[in-house]
Amino acid sequence: MSMNPKDIFGPTAVLVIVAAVFTALVVGTNGLTEEKIAILNQQTADAAKVEVLPEADNFTTETVTVDSVGDVEYYAAENGAGYVFKTSYKSYGGALVVMTGISAEGEVTGVKVTECSDTPGLGLKSQTPEFQGQYQGAIPESGAFEITKTGEAGKIDAISGATITTTAVTNSVNYAIEAYNQVTGGAN
């Protein structure tokens, strides 16, 4: 029994055409939404900057190189209120990104987790005001925050069941402190 070439090439041609049409639709949809997504991401980042450093007016974008981290993007308040540092650290679900506000006087004014792909219900607790509020205040004399599982005063209480996430946030904030010290030329 021999096959007719039309039995092979006909369905193959239809499949190729359907695939090409769907590919064009996906590319077209991406082209239409890419700019809107970029604008939304910028608005979210701008809101986070104001949230973690409320005293600031406008920001200029800068970069500083920190030995332990590499290049860190930061935003200097034009009115001299302080800085917002964008840092990240590998967490359970991938890179966890944090915005940390530090005043000109060297106090952490706010911390906001802006990107987190960790386990809902556990790792995402890092985005609660109660957890993020632990970092507010003077930079520790040691120059870095430490984690505790026992509620020890002056340390960051680990999220139960999400120690990796707690470590990622804490390391991101500590990177921001290093960047702050690099920018201001001082160590706290």
C-alpha positions in Angstrom: 0.0 0.0 0.0 1.5 3.3 -1.0 0.8 6.7 0.5 -0.2 9.6 -1.5 2.2 12.6 -1.0 -0.9 14.8 -0.5 -1.8 12.8 2.6 1.5 13.8 4.2 2.1 17.3 2.9 -1.5 18.7 3.2 -1.8 18.2 7.0 1.8 19.3 7.5 1.2 22.5 5.6 -1.9 23.2 7.6 0.0 22.6 10.9 2.8 24.9 9.8 0.3 27.7 8.9 -1.5 27.3 12.2 1.8 27.5 14.1 2.9 30.6 12.2 -0.4 32.3 12.9 -0.3 31.6 16.6 3.3 32.7 16.8 2.4 36.0 15.1 -0.5 36.5 17.5 1.8 35.8 20.6 4.5 38.2 19.2 1.8 40.8 18.5 0.3 40.5 21.9 3.7 40.8 23.6 4.4 44.0 21.5 1.1 45.5 22.7 1.6 44.7 26.4 5.4 45.1 26.8 5.3 48.9 27.1 2.3 48.8 29.5 4.1 46.2 31.7 7.2 48.4 31.8 5.2 51.4 32.8 3.4 49.5 35.5 6.7 48.1 36.8 8.1 51.6 36.9 5.1 52.9 38.8 5.4 50.1 41.3 9.1 50.8 41.8 8.4 54.5 42.3 5.7 53.8 44.9 8.1 51.5 46.7 10.8 54.2 46.8 8.4 56.7 48.4 7.1 54.1 50.8 10.5 53.2 52.2 11.8 56.8 52.3 8.7 59.0 52.8 10.7 62.2 53.5 12.1 62.2 49.9 10.9 64.3 47.1 12.3 63.1 43.7 15.1 60.6 43.1 18.1 60.4 40.9 19.2 57.0 39.8 22.9 56.0 40.6 25.0 52.8 40.8 27.7 51.9 43.3 30.0 49.0 43.3 30.2 47.0 46.6 32.9 44.4 47.0 30.6 41.6 48.4 27.7 42.3 46.0 28.9 44.0 42.8 26.9 46.8 41.3 23.9 48.1 43.3 21.4 50.4 41.9 20.3 53.1 44.3 18.2 56.2 44.2 19.4 59.4 46.0 16.7 61.7 47.3 17.1 65.1 45.6 16.2 66.9 48.8 19.0 65.1 50.8 16.6 62.9 52.8 18.6 59.8 52.1 18.8 56.9 49.7 16.8 53.9 48.5 18.8 50.8 47.6 17.6 48.0 45.3 19.2 44.7 46.3 18.5 41.1 45.9 19.5 37.7 47.3 18.7 34.1 46.1 15.7 32.8 48.0 13.7 29.6 47.9 11.7 30.5 44.8 14.4 32.5 43.0 15.8 36.0 43.4 14.1 38.0 46.1 14.3 41.8 45.5 14.2 44.4 48.3 14.0 48.2 48.4 15.6 49.6 51.5 15.3 53.2 52.5 18.2 54.7 54.6 18.0 58.2 55.8 20.9 60.7 55.6 21.4 60.1 59.3 21.9 56.4 58.8 18.6 55.0 60.0 16.6 52.3 58.0 13.4 54.1 57.2 11.7 51.3 55.5 12.0 47.9 53.8 9.8 46.6 51.0 10.0 43.2 49.3 9.2 44.1 45.7 9.7 40.7 44.1 9.3 37.3 45.8 8.5 33.9 44.2 8.6 32.0 47.5 5.9 29.7 48.9 2.5 31.4 49.3 1.6 31.4 53.0 5.1 31.1 54.2 7.7 32.9 52.2 5.3 35.6 51.2 5.0 36.5 54.9 8.1 38.5 54.2 5.9 41.1 52.5 3.9 41.9 55.6 4.4 45.2 57.4 5.0 43.3 60.7 8.0 41.5 59.3 9.4 44.3 57.2 9.0 46.8 60.1 11.6 44.8 62.2 14.3 46.4 60.1 13.3 50.0 60.8 15.5 52.1 63.1 19.2 52.6 63.6 21.6 50.4 61.7 23.0 47.8 64.1 26.4 48.7 65.6 27.8 45.6 64.0 26.8 47.0 60.6 24.4 44.2 59.8 21.2 42.6 61.0 21.2 39.1 62.4 18.4 36.6 62.5 17.0 34.8 65.6 14.6 32.0 66.0 14.2 32.6 69.7 12.9 36.2 69.7 16.3 37.6 70.9 16.1 41.4 71.3 17.8 43.4 68.6 17.7 40.7 66.0 15.3 39.8 63.2 12.7 37.2 64.1 12.8 34.4 61.4 9.5 33.6 59.7 8.6 30.1 61.0 9.0 27.6 58.2 10.6 30.2 55.9 14.2 30.7 57.2 15.5 30.8 53.7 13.2 33.7 52.9 14.1 35.5 56.1 17.8 35.1 55.3 17.3 36.5 51.8 15.5 39.6 53.0 18.1 40.1 55.8 21.0 39.7 53.4 19.4 42.1 50.9 19.0 44.7 53.7 22.6 44.1 54.8 23.8 44.6 51.2 21.9 47.9 51.2 23.7 48.9 54.4 27.0 48.1 52.8 26.1 50.1 49.7 25.0 53.0 52.0 28.4 52.9 53.7 30.1 52.9 50.3 28.1 55.9 49.1 28.4 58.0 52.2 32.0 56.9 52.9 31.2 55.8 56.5 30.5 52.7 58.4 27.9 52.6 61.0 
